[in-house]
């Protein structure tokens, strides 16, 4: 795990079985931005797209949202998100941190609604907004 004081760029993924939200942050400016999300087939992304993001942004660390139940227990999706994170680390050697993502998708949907977005949330960046919220929360705590 890199020294958190030396981290300059973070990439975050909000893991899902159909869509994976993506966001990037800079610790120097404490800003985070949503990026175009990725499609997944039964939770499996196009790994070349992950590699392209890692090459483009060269993050010091990658955050992966950990979808916990409201009581803090893990679910099947938690296990799959951990496996996704482990694969990123194994394939690309980048440091990974799992981040509690409870309520991030709820907050992201609320943000879309506030901006006049569609109630069905199709064709918008809800998953990537959730990834941005993960980054903003991480930045606020570190």
N, C-alpha and C positions, 0 to 999 in steps of 0.2 A: 504494500500500500504506500503510495507516495505521500510525502509530507504535505498536509493540507495547505500549509503556508506557501508552498511552491507550485500549487496547481493554478494554471492560468486558463485552461480551456476544459470545459466539461461537455460531454454529449450525453443525452438522456433518452431512454427508450421506455415508452409506456406499452408493455407487451400485451398482445391480444392474439387470439387464434385466427382472426380475419384481417385485422389491421394492427400496425405497430406505430405508435406515435413517436415523433422524433423532435428533439429540441437541442439547442446549443446555448452555452453560456460562457461568459468571460468573468473571471473572478476579479480582475482589475477594475472593471466598470460595474460589476455586480448586475449585469443585464443578461437576460435570457430571451431567446427568440424561438418561436415554433418554426419547424421546417416541414416540408412535404412529408407526410406519413408514408409508410411502406405497406404494401399488401403482403399477406401471409396466407399460406394454404395449410390449414390445420396447425397453425402456430409456427410454421416453417417459413422463414423469409427467403428472399433471393439473397444469398450470402454475398454476391458480388455488389449489391447495393450497400450492404453494411460496410464492406471493404472500401467502397468509394467514399462513404461518409467519413470513415476513420482516416483515410488518406487525405481528404480535403481539409478536415478540421484538426487533425492530429491532436486529439484530446489527451490530456494528462490522466484523465480518469473518465470512466463511463458509469453513469448511474442507470440502474434498471429498476423500474417500479415493482414492488413486491405487493401483489394483490392479497391482502389479508382480509379475513372476515372482520366484522365490526368488533367482535370480542377479542381480536388479536390472534386468533387461531389461523392456521394455514389451510388452504384449500388445494384442490387438484391444480387450479390455475397458478397457485403459488409455486408448486413443484415445477410446473412447466416454465414459469418465468425464471426460476433459479437455473434450470437446465439451459435456457436461452442465454443467460448471463455467463454460465460456465463455458458454453460454446464460443461466445465472443472472446472470453479470456483465452481459451485453448487455441483458437484459430489465429488470433491476432496479438496475443500477449499483452493486451492493455489491462490496466488495473480496473477492477469492477467494485462497485459498492451497491448493495441492494438497499432500496429506500421504500419505506412504508408509503403506499400510495392510496391509503383509505381516503375517500372523499375527493380525490383529485379529479376523477372523471365527472363526479357530481358537480364540482365547482366549474369544470370546463364547460359542461352543458349549460350551466347557469350563465356563464359568460357569453356563450353563443346566443342564448335567448335574449340577454340584455342588449346585444348588438343587432337584434331583429332577425336572428337566424331561424332556420326551419326547425319545427318541433320534432321532425323525424331524424334530424342530425345527419342526414345523408349528404355526401359531397361537401363536407366541411372539415375543419381541422380539429375536431373534438379531441381525438387521441393525441395529436401533437400539442394542443393547448394543455392537456393533462400532463404531458412530458415537460412542458415549459413550467407549469405550476410545481412539479417535482423539483425542478432546478431552482426556482425562486425560493421554495421552502428550504432547500439544502443550503443555498447561499445565505439565507437569513440566520441559519443555525451555525454556520461555520465561518 
